[in-house]
Each structure stands twice: as C-alpha cells, then as structure tokens.
C-alpha cells in the first residue's frame, strides 16, 4: 500500500526531535557494530511428549463425554419434567378456558367519611385564606413574679440548715462518758406486780 501525497503529513506536523539527539543520530558510525549470527531456536516436542498429550486429550474428551451422556436419574427426571412443562405450554388451547366476567367494586365513602372530609377541607381553606390584617395589635407584658421576702428568707433558712448538715465537722464534738442507769425493781415492786 503506497501512501498518497495527500496522506503524508507536512513537515510542520511531524514530531520534533531534540537537536542533540538529532546530531548524535546523524553522526552515528555503523562500523562500531559487531557482526552476530542469529540462531533461530524452534523447540518442537518429541514424539513421546506428543503421544502423552494426545492420550491426555483423549482421556479428557472421554471423561467429559461420559459426564454428558451418563446423567444421574435425578437429572433425567428433572429434564423430563422440564420438557413436559414446555410441551404443555406449547400445546395449550385457550379455548379450554371458561369465560368469566369481572365485577368492578367501586366502594363509595359513607356519610361519616364525607362529613369528616368536608370539615377537614373547610379547616384547610380557612387556614389558607386567613386574612391577618383583621387581627388587633397587642403588646405582650412579661410578668416575672419574683417570690416575696418571706419566701426568700424561708429558702435561705432551709439552705443554711442543709449546709450545716452537709458541712458538719465531727472533730468539734467533746468526748463524754456515758453512765448507764438501769434501776432493777425491788422485791416489793415485783410482789405488787404479781398480785395485780
């Protein structure tokens, strides 16, 4: 295939080569190259290796064919069932179907449903069409009722009492000796209780 003149790119379209590389290529001396004989190495298999591979191929082919032809009984049963289903679909006669008429049931809402829907619709319409210009201007008065002096004093007393309990220092207590007095009844008192 020869290129036509119109297919060849112009000099400005060709890729640019660096000037130092260009000068090296132009000044290259081919006498510096060595002569080398090329040796073509074609490795063919030996006759024995070829026989082994053909035997392996025959064994592989026989094994796959035996798997293909000798299916298990479950596979055969599945295949028969599948074929029977396909044949049943292919040979289906639509004339064997019975004619039926469909009954459309259009359930209408009862009176309660209609009434609730109307009230909801009127509420929504009232909200959408509400005229805010009819409202009166009001000013809010913020009432922050502070407790009176008695309540403040009572709360202070309560807090003081709780702080006294929480911050109690037991090291400030004085050591005391307890004297247990357990008067036992005399014989006269016991006799009086028995007689009573």
C-alpha positions in Angstrom: 0.0 0.0 0.0 1.6 3.2 -1.1 0.7 6.4 0.6 -0.7 9.1 -1.5 0.7 12.6 -1.3 -2.4 13.9 0.5 -2.0 11.3 3.3 1.6 12.2 4.2 1.9 14.8 7.0 3.6 18.0 6.3 7.0 18.9 7.9 5.4 21.1 10.5 3.1 18.3 11.6 5.9 15.8 12.3 7.1 15.3 15.9 10.1 17.5 16.8 13.3 15.7 17.7 15.8 17.3 20.1 18.8 18.8 18.4 21.4 17.0 20.4 19.7 13.6 19.7 19.4 14.5 16.1 23.1 15.3 15.8 24.0 12.0 17.6 21.9 10.0 15.2 23.3 11.8 12.1 26.9 11.2 13.3 26.4 7.5 14.3 29.2 5.2 12.9 27.8 1.8 11.9 31.3 0.3 11.7 31.3 0.2 15.5 28.7 -2.5 15.5 29.7 -6.2 15.7 28.5 -8.9 13.3 26.4 -11.5 15.0 24.9 -14.7 13.6 21.3 -15.1 14.6 20.3 -18.6 15.7 16.7 -19.5 15.4 15.6 -21.8 18.2 12.5 -23.8 17.3 11.7 -26.3 20.1 9.4 -29.0 18.8 8.0 -31.6 21.2 9.4 -35.1 20.9 7.3 -38.0 19.6 6.8 -39.3 23.2 5.7 -36.0 24.5 3.2 -35.7 21.6 1.8 -39.1 22.4 1.4 -38.2 26.1 -0.5 -35.0 25.3 -2.8 -36.8 22.7 -3.5 -39.5 25.3 -4.4 -36.8 27.9 -6.6 -35.1 25.4 -8.4 -38.4 24.6 -8.9 -39.1 28.3 -10.2 -35.6 28.9 -12.6 -35.8 26.0 -13.9 -39.3 27.1 -14.4 -38.1 30.6 -16.4 -35.0 29.6 -18.5 -37.1 27.1 -19.2 -39.7 29.8 -20.3 -37.0 32.2 -22.5 -35.5 29.4 -24.1 -38.9 28.4 -24.3 -40.6 31.7 -26.5 -38.3 33.7 -27.9 -39.3 37.1 -31.5 -40.3 37.5 -32.5 -37.1 39.2 -31.1 -35.1 36.2 -33.1 -37.3 33.8 -36.3 -36.8 35.9 -35.7 -33.0 36.0 -35.2 -32.9 32.3 -38.3 -34.9 31.6 -40.3 -32.6 33.9 -38.9 -29.5 32.2 -39.7 -30.9 28.7 -43.2 -31.8 29.8 -43.8 -28.3 31.1 -42.5 -26.8 27.8 -44.7 -29.1 25.8 -47.7 -28.2 27.9 -47.2 -24.5 27.3 -46.7 -25.0 23.6 -49.8 -27.2 23.1 -52.0 -25.1 25.4 -55.5 -24.5 24.0 -57.0 -21.2 25.1 -60.5 -22.4 24.0 -60.4 -24.7 27.1 -60.7 -21.7 29.4 -64.1 -20.7 30.9 -65.5 -17.3 30.2 -65.8 -15.1 33.3 -67.0 -11.6 33.8 -65.1 -9.3 36.0 -67.1 -7.4 38.6 -65.7 -4.0 39.5 -66.4 -2.9 43.0 -66.3 0.8 43.5 -66.6 1.4 47.2 -68.1 4.7 47.9 -67.5 6.5 51.2 -70.3 6.6 53.8 -71.8 9.8 55.2 -69.4 10.0 58.2 -66.4 9.9 55.8 -67.8 12.6 53.6 -68.6 14.8 56.7 -65.1 14.4 58.1 -63.5 15.2 54.8 -65.7 18.3 54.4 -64.7 19.6 57.9 -61.0 19.0 57.1 -61.3 20.8 53.8 -63.1 23.8 55.4 -60.4 24.0 58.1 -57.6 23.9 55.5 -59.4 26.5 53.4 -59.8 28.7 56.4 -56.1 28.5 57.2 -55.1 29.2 53.6 -57.4 32.1 53.1 -56.8 33.7 56.6 -56.6 37.5 56.5 -54.0 38.6 59.1 -54.9 42.2 58.6 -58.1 41.6 60.7 -56.0 40.9 63.8 -55.7 43.5 66.5 -52.3 44.7 67.6 -51.4 43.7 71.1 -48.4 44.3 73.2 -47.2 41.5 75.4 -46.5 42.2 79.0 -43.9 39.9 80.5 -44.7 39.1 84.1 -41.9 37.6 86.1 -43.3 37.0 89.5 -40.5 37.1 92.0 -41.0 35.5 95.4 -41.8 37.8 98.3 -39.3 38.4 101.2 -40.8 35.8 103.5 -40.4 33.0 100.8 -36.8 34.2 100.2 -36.0 34.1 104.0 -37.6 30.6 104.4 -35.5 29.3 101.5 -32.3 30.9 103.0 -33.0 29.2 106.3 -33.6 25.8 104.6 -30.3 26.2 102.6 -28.4 27.2 105.8 -29.8 24.1 107.7 -28.8 21.8 104.8 -25.3 23.3 104.6 -24.9 22.9 108.4 -25.7 19.1 108.0 -23.5 18.6 104.9 -20.5 20.5 106.3 -20.7 19.2 109.9 -17.3 18.7 111.4 -17.3 15.8 114.0 -13.9 16.7 115.3 -15.5 19.7 117.2 -17.5 17.3 119.4 -16.5 16.9 123.0 -15.8 13.5 124.4 -18.2 12.4 127.1 -18.6 9.3 129.3 -22.0 7.7 129.4 -23.3 6.5 132.7 -25.9 3.8 132.3 -28.6 3.7 134.9 -30.8 0.7 134.9 -32.7 0.5 138.2 -33.8 -3.0 138.9 -37.1 -3.4 140.6 -37.1 -4.3 144.3 -38.9 -7.4 145.8 -41.8 -5.3 146.9 -42.4 -3.9 143.4 -42.2 -7.5 142.0 -44.7 -8.7 144.6 -47.1 -5.9 143.8 -46.9 -6.7 140.0 -47.6 -10.4 140.7 -50.6 -9.6 142.9 -52.1 -7.2 140.4 
